[in-house]
Amino acid sequence: MNLSDDELLEKKIRSLGLRLEGTELQLLIQQLYDELSAKGLVFRPPCHVGDEWFVPIGISAIFVPFYLVHERLRKIERKMMLEVEGETPEWFMRLMRHEAAHAYSYAYQLYKKKKWQQTFGLASKEDTGFYRPRPYSRSYVVHLDDWYAQSHPDEDFAETFAVWLTPGRDWRARYKGWKALQKLEYVDELMRSLAGNAPTYLPEYRVTDHDCLNIKLKTHYARKRKLYEDMYPDFYDRDLRQLFSAGPEVEGRVKAAVLLRQRRGQLMESVSQWTNERKYRVHKLLNRLIERCHQLDLYVKPDDAQLNLQVSAYVTTLVMNYLFTGKFKRTK
């Protein structure tokens, strides 16, 4: 892939001839299979290259993002999205255990079991793509970021399964006193009942039925980046004017937009770390705030000791508001 970014973005993903076989990912997939075997489970979900992490509804197969297959693609993923989901072996395995749970749920029709529904809820519950996380709830395990177990009954099961499957994790001790421990005990009981048993439901399917790779890379990223964009009107003007001062420029002050741009990386890292929000979304929000500061001609004293704290607190508030409402806008 000795191509420039512009040349690579013009390529269709399908044309890159990506395969999991022979890559370092194959070893990690084998690690998943070994972990399942160690629990007495015989089903090994087949894995394929896809556009994102997913298990098709009703199909017991795991699709791994194409950008993880090659270092050149990881590089452009990081450039376009600021991070590479699953890029480290540990992160990759966390996601694989989660996706394996979905594959098992379909292969053994687990979500149809009465006790499964009593434990996790109805799998038919509408998935809106948005949920209100309760960070301190002890009713759910914590495995992936964003308190993902709280998003849907299917994800609650998948996260619980992933914690249960993780080697070396003493989940009984970790979740002692938590309501989530009851879910873990149920998954342990359920999986023991499946030990040595072949899947009961493996419908035939073609990988091409779930082919999302017959598009150009630039189209893929245009769509992906769109998912993380939000409308930004002049809603935050009052907030920004409270944080910064209006022009004209006077001695000892610099443009707020310039200072924020200089500190953008630090702010993005800090806010992303403490909110678990994706860097791309935080980056987009910061860019909009910077642009608005420029439009409003706002200034600030660069040696203001409280500036970083105030700006970090403000951006964190906006991001947490997004996590709880689906919007960055604060209620006035």
C-alpha positions as a Markdown table, in Angstrom:
| # | Residue | x | y | z |
|---|---|---|---|---|
| 1 | Met | 0.0 | 0.0 | 0.0 |
| 2 | Asn | 2.7 | 2.4 | -1.1 |
| 3 | Leu | 0.1 | 5.1 | -1.8 |
| 4 | Ser | -0.5 | 8.7 | -0.6 |
| 5 | Asp | -3.5 | 9.3 | 1.7 |
| 6 | Asp | -5.4 | 10.9 | -1.2 |
| 7 | Glu | -4.7 | 7.9 | -3.5 |
| 8 | Leu | -5.6 | 5.4 | -0.8 |
| 9 | Leu | -8.9 | 7.2 | -0.1 |
| 10 | Glu | -9.9 | 6.8 | -3.7 |
| 11 | Lys | -9.6 | 3.0 | -3.4 |
| 12 | Lys | -12.5 | 0.7 | -2.8 |
| 13 | Ile | -12.0 | -1.2 | 0.4 |
| 14 | Arg | -12.9 | -4.4 | -1.3 |
| 15 | Ser | -10.1 | -3.9 | -3.9 |
| 16 | Leu | -7.4 | -4.0 | -1.2 |
| 17 | Gly | -7.7 | -7.7 | -0.9 |
| 18 | Leu | -7.7 | -7.8 | 2.9 |
| 19 | Arg | -7.7 | -11.1 | 4.8 |
| 20 | Leu | -7.4 | -12.1 | 8.4 |
| 21 | Glu | -5.4 | -15.2 | 7.6 |
| 22 | Gly | -1.7 | -14.8 | 8.0 |
| 23 | Thr | -2.0 | -11.6 | 10.1 |
| 24 | Glu | -1.3 | -11.0 | 13.8 |
| 25 | Leu | -5.1 | -10.8 | 14.2 |
| 26 | Gln | -5.3 | -14.5 | 13.4 |
| 27 | Leu | -3.3 | -15.3 | 16.5 |
| 28 | Leu | -5.7 | -13.2 | 18.6 |
| 29 | Ile | -8.7 | -14.9 | 17.1 |
| 30 | Gln | -7.2 | -18.2 | 18.0 |
| 31 | Gln | -6.7 | -16.8 | 21.5 |
| 32 | Leu | -10.5 | -16.3 | 21.7 |
| 33 | Tyr | -11.1 | -19.8 | 20.5 |
| 34 | Asp | -8.7 | -21.1 | 23.1 |
| 35 | Glu | -10.5 | -19.1 | 25.8 |
| 36 | Leu | -13.9 | -20.6 | 24.7 |
| 37 | Ser | -12.4 | -24.1 | 24.7 |
| 38 | Ala | -11.0 | -23.6 | 28.2 |
| 39 | Lys | -14.6 | -23.1 | 29.3 |
| 40 | Gly | -15.8 | -26.3 | 27.6 |
| 41 | Leu | -17.5 | -24.4 | 24.7 |
| 42 | Val | -17.1 | -26.0 | 21.3 |
| 43 | Phe | -18.6 | -23.3 | 19.0 |
| 44 | Arg | -16.0 | -21.1 | 17.3 |
| 45 | Pro | -17.6 | -18.1 | 15.6 |
| 46 | Pro | -16.2 | -17.6 | 12.1 |
| 47 | Cys | -14.5 | -14.2 | 11.6 |
| 48 | His | -14.5 | -12.0 | 8.5 |
| 49 | Val | -13.3 | -8.5 | 7.5 |
| 50 | Gly | -16.0 | -5.8 | 7.7 |
| 51 | Asp | -16.3 | -2.1 | 7.9 |
| 52 | Glu | -16.7 | -2.0 | 11.7 |
| 53 | Trp | -17.0 | -4.3 | 14.7 |
| 54 | Phe | -20.3 | -6.1 | 14.4 |
| 55 | Val | -22.2 | -9.4 | 14.4 |
| 56 | Pro | -25.1 | -9.4 | 11.9 |
| 57 | Ile | -28.5 | -9.8 | 13.5 |
| 58 | Gly | -29.4 | -13.5 | 13.6 |
| 59 | Ile | -26.0 | -14.6 | 12.3 |
| 60 | Ser | -23.3 | -16.2 | 14.4 |
| 61 | Ala | -20.3 | -14.6 | 12.8 |
| 62 | Ile | -17.9 | -11.8 | 13.9 |
| 63 | Phe | -16.8 | -9.0 | 11.5 |
| 64 | Val | -13.6 | -7.3 | 12.3 |
| 65 | Pro | -12.8 | -3.7 | 11.0 |
| 66 | Phe | -10.7 | -3.7 | 7.9 |
| 67 | Tyr | -8.4 | -1.0 | 9.2 |
| 68 | Leu | -7.0 | -3.4 | 11.8 |
| 69 | Val | -5.7 | -5.8 | 9.1 |
| 70 | His | -2.8 | -3.5 | 7.9 |
| 71 | Glu | -0.7 | -0.9 | 9.6 |
| 72 | Arg | -1.2 | 1.5 | 6.6 |
| 73 | Leu | -4.9 | 1.4 | 7.2 |
| 74 | Arg | -4.5 | 1.8 | 11.0 |
| 75 | Lys | -2.5 | 4.9 | 10.2 |
| 76 | Ile | -5.2 | 6.5 | 8.0 |
| 77 | Glu | -7.9 | 5.4 | 10.5 |
| 78 | Arg | -6.0 | 7.3 | 13.2 |
| 79 | Lys | -5.7 | 10.4 | 10.9 |
| 80 | Met | -9.4 | 10.4 | 10.1 |
| 81 | Met | -10.9 | 9.4 | 13.4 |
| 82 | Leu | -8.1 | 10.2 | 15.8 |
| 83 | Glu | -8.0 | 6.7 | 17.3 |
| 84 | Val | -8.1 | 3.1 | 16.2 |
| 85 | Glu | -10.7 | 1.0 | 18.0 |
| 86 | Gly | -9.2 | -2.3 | 19.0 |
| 87 | Glu | -5.6 | -1.4 | 18.0 |
| 88 | Thr | -3.9 | -3.0 | 21.0 |
| 89 | Pro | -4.1 | -6.8 | 21.7 |
| 90 | Glu | -5.8 | -6.2 | 25.0 |
| 91 | Trp | -8.4 | -3.8 | 23.4 |
| 92 | Phe | -8.9 | -6.2 | 20.5 |
| 93 | Met | -9.6 | -9.1 | 22.9 |
| 94 | Arg | -12.1 | -7.1 | 24.9 |
| 95 | Leu | -14.0 | -6.4 | 21.8 |
| 96 | Met | -13.7 | -10.0 | 20.5 |
| 97 | Arg | -15.1 | -11.4 | 23.8 |
| 98 | His | -18.0 | -9.0 | 23.5 |
| 99 | Glu | -18.8 | -9.9 | 19.9 |
| 100 | Ala | -18.4 | -13.6 | 20.7 |
| 101 | Ala | -21.3 | -13.2 | 23.1 |
| 102 | His | -23.6 | -12.0 | 20.4 |
| 103 | Ala | -22.5 | -14.9 | 18.2 |
| 104 | Tyr | -23.3 | -17.3 | 21.0 |
| 105 | Ser | -26.6 | -15.7 | 21.7 |
| 106 | Tyr | -27.7 | -16.3 | 18.1 |
| 107 | Ala | -26.1 | -19.7 | 17.7 |
| 108 | Tyr | -27.9 | -21.1 | 20.7 |
| 109 | Gln | -31.0 | -18.8 | 20.6 |
| 110 | Leu | -30.2 | -17.8 | 24.2 |
| 111 | Tyr | -32.2 | -14.6 | 24.1 |
| 112 | Lys | -35.4 | -16.7 | 23.7 |
| 113 | Lys | -34.9 | -18.4 | 27.1 |
| 114 | Lys | -37.3 | -17.2 | 29.8 |
| 115 | Lys | -34.6 | -16.9 | 32.4 |
| 116 | Trp | -32.3 | -14.9 | 30.0 |
| 117 | Gln | -35.2 | -12.4 | 29.5 |
| 118 | Gln | -35.8 | -12.2 | 33.2 |
| 119 | Thr | -32.1 | -11.5 | 33.8 |
| 120 | Phe | -31.3 | -9.1 | 31.0 |
| 121 | Gly | -34.7 | -8.0 | 29.5 |
| 122 | Leu | -36.3 | -8.5 | 26.2 |
| 123 | Ala | -33.9 | -8.6 | 23.3 |
| 124 | Ser | -36.7 | -7.1 | 21.1 |
| 125 | Lys | -36.4 | -3.9 | 23.0 |
| 126 | Glu | -36.1 | -1.0 | 20.6 |
| 127 | Asp | -32.5 | 0.0 | 20.0 |
| 128 | Thr | -32.5 | 3.8 | 19.5 |
| 129 | Gly | -28.7 | 4.1 | 19.4 |
| 130 | Phe | -28.9 | 6.3 | 22.5 |
| 131 | Tyr | -29.2 | 5.6 | 26.2 |
| 132 | Arg | -28.7 | 7.4 | 29.5 |
| 133 | Pro | -25.8 | 5.7 | 31.3 |
| 134 | Arg | -25.7 | 5.6 | 35.1 |
| 135 | Pro | -22.0 | 5.6 | 35.8 |
| 136 | Tyr | -22.3 | 4.4 | 39.4 |
| 137 | Ser | -24.9 | 1.7 | 38.9 |
| 138 | Arg | -24.0 | -1.7 | 40.3 |
| 139 | Ser | -26.6 | -3.5 | 38.2 |
| 140 | Tyr | -24.2 | -3.8 | 35.3 |
| 141 | Val | -20.7 | -5.0 | 34.7 |
| 142 | Val | -18.1 | -2.6 | 33.3 |
| 143 | His | -16.2 | -4.0 | 30.4 |
| 144 | Leu | -16.2 | -1.6 | 27.3 |
| 145 | Asp | -16.3 | 2.1 | 27.6 |
| 146 | Asp | -19.4 | 4.3 | 28.0 |
| 147 | Trp | -21.0 | 1.9 | 30.4 |
| 148 | Tyr | -22.1 | 0.0 | 27.3 |
| 149 | Ala | -23.9 | -2.8 | 29.2 |
| 150 | Gln | -26.6 | -0.3 | 30.0 |
| 151 | Ser | -27.5 | 0.4 | 26.4 |
| 152 | His | -29.6 | -2.6 | 25.6 |
| 153 | Pro | -30.4 | -6.1 | 27.0 |
| 154 | Asp | -28.3 | -7.7 | 24.2 |
| 155 | Glu | -25.3 | -5.5 | 25.2 |
| 156 | Asp | -25.9 | -6.3 | 28.9 |
| 157 | Phe | -25.6 | -10.0 | 28.1 |
| 158 | Ala | -22.6 | -9.4 | 25.8 |
| 159 | Glu | -20.7 | -7.4 | 28.4 |
| 160 | Thr | -21.5 | -9.9 | 31.2 |
| 161 | Phe | -20.4 | -12.8 | 29.0 |
| 162 | Ala | -17.1 | -10.9 | 28.2 |
| 163 | Val | -16.3 | -10.3 | 31.8 |
| 164 | Trp | -17.1 | -14.0 | 32.6 |
| 165 | Leu | -14.9 | -15.2 | 29.7 |
| 166 | Thr | -11.8 | -13.0 | 30.5 |
| 167 | Pro | -9.0 | -15.3 | 31.7 |
| 168 | Gly | -7.6 | -14.5 | 35.2 |
| 169 | Arg | -10.5 | -12.3 | 36.2 |
| 170 | Asp | -12.0 | -13.1 | 39.6 |
| 171 | Trp | -15.4 | -11.7 | 38.7 |
| 172 | Arg | -16.9 | -13.0 | 41.9 |
| 173 | Ala | -14.5 | -10.9 | 44.0 |
| 174 | Arg | -14.7 | -7.9 | 41.6 |
| 175 | Tyr | -18.5 | -7.7 | 41.7 |
| 176 | Lys | -19.1 | -8.9 | 45.2 |
| 177 | Gly | -22.1 | -7.0 | 46.6 |
| 178 | Trp | -23.2 | -5.9 | 43.1 |
| 179 | Lys | -26.5 | -6.8 | 41.6 |
| 180 | Ala | -24.5 | -7.5 | 38.4 |
| 181 | Leu | -23.0 | -10.6 | 40.2 |
| 182 | Gln | -26.4 | -12.3 | 39.8 |
| 183 | Lys | -26.1 | -11.9 | 36.0 |
| 184 | Leu | -22.6 | -13.3 | 36.1 |
| 185 | Glu | -23.7 | -16.3 | 38.1 |
| 186 | Tyr | -26.5 | -16.9 | 35.6 |
| 187 | Val | -24.1 | -16.6 | 32.6 |
| 188 | Asp | -21.8 | -19.1 | 34.4 |
| 189 | Glu | -24.7 | -21.5 | 34.9 |
| 190 | Leu | -25.9 | -21.0 | 31.3 |
| 191 | Met | -22.5 | -21.6 | 29.7 |
| 192 | Arg | -21.9 | -24.7 | 31.8 |
| 193 | Ser | -25.1 | -26.1 | 30.4 |
| 194 | Leu | -23.8 | -25.5 | 26.8 |
| 195 | Ala | -20.4 | -27.1 | 27.4 |
| 196 | Gly | -19.7 | -29.7 | 24.8 |
| 197 | Asn | -22.9 | -28.9 | 22.9 |
| 198 | Ala | -22.9 | -27.9 | 19.2 |
| 199 | Pro | -24.9 | -24.8 | 18.2 |
| 200 | Thr | -28.7 | -25.4 | 17.7 |
| 201 | Tyr | -29.1 | -22.6 | 15.1 |
| 202 | Leu | -26.6 | -21.9 | 12.3 |
| 203 | Pro | -28.5 | -20.6 | 9.3 |
| 204 | Glu | -26.6 | -20.6 | 6.0 |
| 205 | Tyr | -25.4 | -17.2 | 4.9 |
| 206 | Arg | -23.0 | -15.6 | 2.5 |
| 207 | Val | -20.4 | -13.1 | 3.6 |
| 208 | Thr | -21.3 | -11.0 | 0.6 |
| 209 | Asp | -24.8 | -10.6 | 2.1 |
| 210 | His | -23.1 | -8.4 | 4.7 |
| 211 | Asp | -20.6 | -6.7 | 2.4 |
| 212 | Cys | -20.0 | -3.1 | 3.4 |
| 213 | Leu | -16.6 | -2.9 | 1.7 |
| 214 | Asn | -17.6 | -2.2 | -1.9 |
| 215 | Ile | -17.2 | 1.5 | -1.4 |
| 216 | Lys | -14.3 | 3.9 | -1.6 |
| 217 | Leu | -12.4 | 4.7 | 1.6 |
| 218 | Lys | -13.3 | 8.3 | 1.3 |
| 219 | Thr | -17.0 | 7.5 | 1.2 |
| 220 | His | -16.6 | 5.2 | 4.2 |
| 221 | Tyr | -15.0 | 8.0 | 6.3 |
| 222 | Ala | -17.4 | 10.6 | 5.1 |
| 223 | Arg | -20.2 | 8.5 | 6.4 |
| 224 | Lys | -18.4 | 7.6 | 9.6 |
| 225 | Arg | -17.4 | 11.1 | 10.5 |
| 226 | Lys | -21.0 | 12.2 | 9.8 |
| 227 | Leu | -22.1 | 10.0 | 12.7 |
| 228 | Tyr | -20.1 | 12.1 | 15.1 |
| 229 | Glu | -21.2 | 15.5 | 13.9 |
| 230 | Asp | -23.8 | 17.7 | 15.6 |
| 231 | Met | -25.3 | 20.9 | 14.6 |
| 232 | Tyr | -23.5 | 23.9 | 16.1 |
| 233 | Pro | -25.4 | 27.2 | 16.0 |
| 234 | Asp | -24.7 | 30.2 | 18.2 |
| 235 | Phe | -26.1 | 28.4 | 21.2 |
| 236 | Tyr | -22.9 | 28.6 | 23.2 |
| 237 | Asp | -22.2 | 32.3 | 22.7 |
| 238 | Arg | -23.2 | 33.3 | 26.2 |
| 239 | Asp | -21.1 | 30.6 | 27.7 |
| 240 | Leu | -18.0 | 31.6 | 25.6 |
| 241 | Arg | -18.4 | 35.3 | 26.5 |
| 242 | Gln | -18.4 | 34.3 | 30.2 |
| 243 | Leu | -15.2 | 32.3 | 29.8 |
| 244 | Phe | -13.4 | 34.9 | 27.6 |
| 245 | Ser | -13.5 | 38.6 | 26.9 |
| 246 | Ala | -14.7 | 40.4 | 23.8 |
| 247 | Gly | -12.2 | 42.5 | 21.7 |
| 248 | Pro | -10.6 | 44.7 | 20.8 |
| 249 | Glu | -7.1 | 43.3 | 21.6 |
| 250 | Val | -5.3 | 44.9 | 24.5 |
| 251 | Glu | -1.9 | 44.4 | 26.0 |
| 252 | Gly | -1.4 | 41.2 | 27.8 |
| 253 | Arg | -4.3 | 39.4 | 26.1 |
| 254 | Val | -4.3 | 36.9 | 23.2 |
| 255 | Lys | -7.0 | 35.6 | 21.0 |
| 256 | Ala | -9.0 | 32.9 | 22.7 |
| 257 | Ala | -9.1 | 30.9 | 19.5 |
| 258 | Val | -5.3 | 30.8 | 19.2 |
| 259 | Leu | -4.8 | 29.7 | 22.8 |
| 260 | Leu | -7.5 | 27.0 | 22.6 |
| 261 | Arg | -6.0 | 25.7 | 19.4 |
| 262 | Gln | -2.6 | 25.5 | 21.1 |
| 263 | Arg | -4.0 | 23.5 | 24.0 |
| 264 | Arg | -6.6 | 21.5 | 22.0 |
| 265 | Gly | -4.6 | 18.2 | 22.1 |
| 266 | Gln | -4.2 | 18.4 | 25.9 |
| 267 | Leu | -7.9 | 19.3 | 26.4 |
| 268 | Met | -9.0 | 16.5 | 24.0 |
| 269 | Glu | -6.9 | 13.9 | 25.9 |
| 270 | Ser | -8.1 | 15.0 | 29.3 |
| 271 | Val | -11.8 | 15.2 | 28.4 |
| 272 | Ser | -11.8 | 11.9 | 26.5 |
| 273 | Gln | -10.0 | 10.1 | 29.4 |
| 274 | Trp | -12.5 | 11.2 | 32.1 |
| 275 | Thr | -15.7 | 11.0 | 30.0 |
| 276 | Asn | -14.9 | 7.9 | 27.9 |
| 277 | Glu | -16.2 | 9.9 | 24.9 |
| 278 | Arg | -14.5 | 9.3 | 21.5 |
| 279 | Lys | -11.7 | 11.6 | 20.7 |
| 280 | Tyr | -13.2 | 12.4 | 17.4 |
| 281 | Arg | -16.3 | 13.8 | 18.9 |
| 282 | Val | -14.5 | 15.8 | 21.5 |
| 283 | His | -12.1 | 17.1 | 18.8 |
| 284 | Lys | -15.1 | 18.2 | 16.6 |
| 285 | Leu | -16.6 | 20.0 | 19.6 |
| 286 | Leu | -13.4 | 21.8 | 20.4 |
| 287 | Asn | -13.0 | 22.9 | 16.8 |
| 288 | Arg | -16.4 | 24.4 | 16.8 |
| 289 | Leu | -15.8 | 26.2 | 20.0 |
| 290 | Ile | -12.5 | 27.5 | 18.6 |
| 291 | Glu | -14.1 | 28.7 | 15.4 |
| 292 | Arg | -16.9 | 30.4 | 17.4 |
| 293 | Cys | -14.3 | 32.2 | 19.6 |
| 294 | His | -12.7 | 33.4 | 16.4 |
| 295 | Gln | -16.0 | 34.7 | 15.0 |
| 296 | Leu | -16.8 | 36.4 | 18.3 |
| 297 | Asp | -13.3 | 38.0 | 18.5 |
| 298 | Leu | -12.8 | 36.8 | 22.0 |
| 299 | Tyr | -9.6 | 37.3 | 24.0 |
| 300 | Val | -8.0 | 35.9 | 27.2 |
| 301 | Lys | -5.0 | 36.4 | 29.5 |
| 302 | Pro | -2.6 | 33.5 | 28.6 |
| 303 | Asp | -1.3 | 33.4 | 32.2 |
| 304 | Asp | -4.7 | 32.9 | 33.8 |
| 305 | Ala | -4.2 | 30.0 | 36.1 |
| 306 | Gln | -7.9 | 29.1 | 36.1 |
| 307 | Leu | -8.2 | 29.0 | 32.3 |
| 308 | Asn | -7.4 | 25.4 | 31.7 |
| 309 | Leu | -9.5 | 24.3 | 34.6 |
| 310 | Gln | -12.5 | 26.3 | 33.5 |
| 311 | Val | -12.3 | 25.3 | 29.9 |
| 312 | Ser | -11.8 | 21.7 | 30.8 |
| 313 | Ala | -14.8 | 21.8 | 33.2 |
| 314 | Tyr | -16.9 | 23.5 | 30.5 |
| 315 | Val | -16.1 | 21.0 | 27.7 |
| 316 | Thr | -16.5 | 18.1 | 30.1 |
| 317 | Thr | -19.9 | 19.4 | 31.0 |
| 318 | Leu | -20.9 | 19.5 | 27.4 |
| 319 | Val | -19.7 | 16.0 | 26.7 |
| 320 | Met | -21.4 | 14.5 | 29.8 |
| 321 | Asn | -24.5 | 16.3 | 28.7 |
| 322 | Tyr | -24.2 | 14.5 | 25.4 |
| 323 | Leu | -23.9 | 11.2 | 27.1 |
| 324 | Phe | -27.1 | 11.8 | 29.1 |
| 325 | Thr | -29.2 | 13.6 | 26.5 |
| 326 | Gly | -27.7 | 12.8 | 23.1 |
| 327 | Lys | -27.0 | 16.5 | 22.6 |
| 328 | Phe | -24.1 | 18.8 | 23.5 |
| 329 | Lys | -26.6 | 21.6 | 24.1 |
| 330 | Arg | -27.1 | 22.5 | 27.7 |
| 331 | Thr | -30.6 | 23.3 | 28.9 |
| 332 | Lys | -30.9 | 27.0 | 29.6 |
